[in-house]
């Protein structure tokens, strides 16, 4: 056995990849496991994005792993806190030596004869090609391109003499104090950047084509603080996590069940915080709540910056850029020294790697997703995708626990390969993210696997139902085709193992 031969390989050392590795380490420590990471540091999204004010848009109690609470009185976590949490998790579970950095995985090829994946990686420091082999492949790569974000072309942009910045490639030495900053966009990144930059910039303007729903919430969890005085810490962790899961779900379901009522409530809340003089056309979207994600703002920081005059919001379209700003279709000219294009993500499948099955490249965007995790007709491959209507990590945790069950089942029964197979024509035109109508989903949804008409091919985006589907229902459900392990190749082929099937 070579040093590059593993039972399980995980691509990506972000939340999804580290979480999956921890679950395997906790439940099946006998497996040979490694994590392949393209960057030189762990953290994934939380290492890549370094723009001012970066924070999670889900609460700490559900955004962190269920097996390792992050105890804080804050409701949302900032980027440095999340990076530190992931580093602590890696140390605690002894994963440091299992992460191989600087490797760009360009191809993964499955051999049915050998029942294993062969990955071709490029060491980006030396340019050397490396070969890794595994029995099961887990992709924790997210669904966007790490090389660049989405950056539309703007008319006349070459005339602008100031600085262009995309949040995905933020220059760490940027000094914007006393500068006029124009942030193009209205999503989670924009509403985070504006109040953070407004603290030292001369003025920050958020230019949007259409508004998003703004939802302000306190950034101090007073209930957790109170309970912590009278209850054991472990109890408090469980209570707060359960409460937040319920709140997330109730808010989402209320928006879906009574969209017009929730729209009025959300807008009324913004109006109260901005004051009677607020121009609500800048905060009134032309879609219903949760057609796109709500933009959470802790302690109303965005609205406070607007009230204080440190920032402003303009709803308009760009006619052309000028040397010192942008001319809008309405005739208004906005001056700017720095333009930040918070224009979104570029959707990418499996971190950009080419996937082959016995030398043939399947059209993965025509395949269905099984339980939102495995891919139809592709053996021994999982792709972890979190929730879009709740904390990403809730689904990532469930997915990792299901994979532990699946691998234990295969080992217990002497199985070497598992492939999701459709029993009929269940495929639809909907991608796995089509519950959202966000710009990046509309632009890139055609690149993603499809959903089916019914379970297990339909993506639920529902923590309670997914708990039952992934953790309670039998592994063998008639949609998975298993193959016996071949000598020296399968997950159960090595001696000295003892695990119980889930």
C-alpha positions, 0 to 999 in steps of 0.5 A, spaced: 500 500 500 502 506 497 502 512 502 497 515 497 492 510 498 486 511 502 479 508 504 476 515 504 479 522 501 475 528 502 476 534 498 476 541 501 478 543 508 472 548 510 466 547 514 464 541 510 470 537 509 473 538 516 466 536 519 466 530 515 473 528 517 471 529 525 465 524 524 469 519 521 474 520 526 469 519 532 465 513 529 470 509 525 477 511 527 480 505 523 479 508 516 485 511 513 483 518 511 486 524 508 483 531 506 486 534 500 485 542 500 487 547 494 489 553 499 495 553 503 490 554 509 484 551 512 477 554 513 475 554 506 470 560 505 472 563 511 479 563 509 478 565 502 473 571 504 477 577 508 473 583 507 471 588 512 466 585 517 465 578 514 460 574 518 456 568 518 449 569 516 446 563 521 447 563 528 453 561 532 449 555 535 447 552 529 452 554 524 458 550 528 458 543 529 453 539 533 459 535 536 463 541 538 459 548 540 462 554 540 460 558 546 459 565 545 454 571 547 454 573 540 448 571 535 453 571 529 460 569 528 465 573 525 470 571 520 476 570 524 472 567 530 470 561 525 477 560 522 479 560 529 474 555 531 475 550 525 483 550 527 481 548 534 477 543 531 482 540 527 487 540 533 482 537 538 481 531 533 488 530 530 487 532 523 493 536 522 497 531 519 491 528 515 490 535 511 495 535 504 495 543 502 496 546 496 493 541 491 488 542 485 484 536 484 483 536 476 480 529 475 477 523 479 476 517 475 472 511 478 475 504 476 469 499 477 474 493 476 478 496 482 472 499 486 476 505 487 477 512 485 484 515 482 485 522 483 490 527 479 492 533 483 497 538 481 501 541 487 501 548 485 507 550 489 511 546 484 507 544 478 508 536 480 502 532 478 500 527 484 496 521 484 491 519 490 487 513 490 481 512 495 475 507 496 470 513 497 470 520 495 467 526 499 467 533 496 466 538 501 468 543 496 461 548 496 458 550 490 462 556 487 468 557 484 474 559 488 478 562 483 474 568 482 467 571 483 461 573 478 463 580 476 459 583 470 461 588 465 459 595 466 458 600 461 464 605 461 468 601 466 475 602 463 474 610 464 473 609 472 480 612 475 479 609 482 480 602 484 476 596 483 475 590 488 471 584 488 470 581 495 472 574 494 479 577 492 480 583 498 486 586 498 488 586 505 492 592 505 487 596 503 486 603 506 479 606 505 479 611 510 477 618 508 475 615 501 468 615 497 466 607 497 461 605 492 458 598 493 454 595 488 450 589 490 444 588 495 445 581 498 449 579 504 456 581 502 453 588 501 449 589 507 455 586 511 460 591 507 457 597 508 456 598 515 463 595 516 467 600 511 462 606 513 466 606 520 472 609 517 470 611 510 468 618 508 461 615 505 459 609 503 453 608 498 450 601 496 447 601 489 442 596 488 438 594 482 433 591 487 432 591 494 433 585 499 429 583 505 433 586 511 432 582 518 435 586 524 436 581 530 440 582 536 447 580 536 447 578 544 443 572 546 440 574 552 437 567 553 443 563 553 447 568 558 441 567 563 440 560 562 448 559 563 447 562 570 443 557 572 444 550 568 450 546 566 453 549 560 451 542 556 444 543 557 444 550 555 448 548 548 442 543 547 437 548 549 439 554 545 441 550 539 434 546 539 431 553 540 434 556 534 433 550 529 426 551 531 426 559 530 429 558 523 424 553 521 418 557 523 420 563 520 421 560 513 415 556 514 411 563 516 414 566 510 412 561 505 405 560 508 403 567 509 408 571 504 404 577 504 403 578 511 410 576 513 412 581 507 408 587 511 411 585 518 419 585 515 418 591 512 414 595 518 420 592 522 425 596 517 421 602 517 421 603 525 428 602 525 429 607 520 424 612 522 418 616 519 423 619 513 425 613 510 424 612 503 422 605 503 422 603 496 430 602 497 428 596 502 421 593 498 423 587 494 419 585 488 419 578 490 416 575 496 420 573 502 425 567 502 425 567 494 432 569 496 435 569 503 433 574 508 439 579 509 440 578 517 444 585 520 446 584 527 444 590 532 441 593 525 448 595 524 446 597 516 440 601 518 444 605 524 449 607 519 444 609 514 440 613 520 447 616 522 448 619 515 455 614 514 452 610 508 446 611 503 442 606 499 441 608 491 436 604 487 437 605 480 441 602 474 448 604 471 448 608 465 456 608 464 462 609 469 466 616 469 473 617 471 470 619 478 464 615 479 458 612 475 452 616 471 445 612 473 439 612 468 436 617 473 441 622 471 444 622 478 452 621 478 455 618 484 462 619 486 467 614 488 474 613 489 473 605 490 468 601 487 466 594 490 463 589 486 459 585 491 455 582 485 455 574 487 458 568 486 460 563 480 457 557 481 461 551 480 460 543 480 465 539 485 470 544 485 471 544 478 474 537 478 473 532 472 469 526 474 470 520 470 466 513 471 471 508 467 474 513 463 467 516 461 465 523 463 458 523 465 453 529 465 453 530 472 448 536 471 443 531 468 443 527 474 439 527 480 442 528 487 440 522 492 438 525 498 441 531 497 448 527 497 450 522 493 449 523 485 445 518 480 450 513 477 456 515 480 459 510 485 462 511 492 462 519 491 458 524 496 458 531 495 456 535 501 451 541 500 448 545 506 441 548 507 440 555 503 434 556 508 437 555 514 444 554 517 449 550 512 452 546 517 446 543 520 445 539 513 453 538 513 453 534 519 447 530 517 450 528 511 457 526 514 453 522 519 449 518 514 456 517 510 458 514 517 452 509 517 453 508 509 460 506 510 459 502 516 453 498 512 458 497 506 463 494 511 459 490 515 456 486 509 462 486 505 460 491 500 465 495 495 461 499 491 454 503 492 451 507 486 444 511 486 440 508 481 433 511 478 427 506 478 423 510 473 423 517 470 423 522 476 428 527 473 425 534 473 428 541 470 429 543 477 437 544 480 438 542 487 438 549 489 432 551 485 428 553 492 432 560 491 431 565 486 438 568 487 442 571 482 447 566 482 442 560 482 439 563 476 446 564 472 449 557 474 443 552 476 444 549 469 451 546 472 448 543 478 445 536 479 437 535 478 432 534 483 427 528 482 419 529 483 419 525 489 424 522 495 429 520 495 431 524 489 428 531 491 432 536 496 428 537 502 431 543 505 428 541 512 432 539 518 427 535 521 425 531 515 432 530 513 434 527 520 429 522 519 431 521 512 438 520 513 439 518 520 433 513 521 431 510 515 434 504 512 440 504 508 438 499 503 431 502 500 431 500 493 435 506 490 442 504 491 445 498 487 451 495 492 456 491 489 460 486 493 467 488 495 473 485 490 479 482 493 484 487 495 479 493 493 473 494 497 471 498 503 471 491 507 477 488 504 482 489 510 483 485 516 482 487 523 476 491 522 470 491 527 464 496 526 457 496 527 452 497 521 448 503 522 
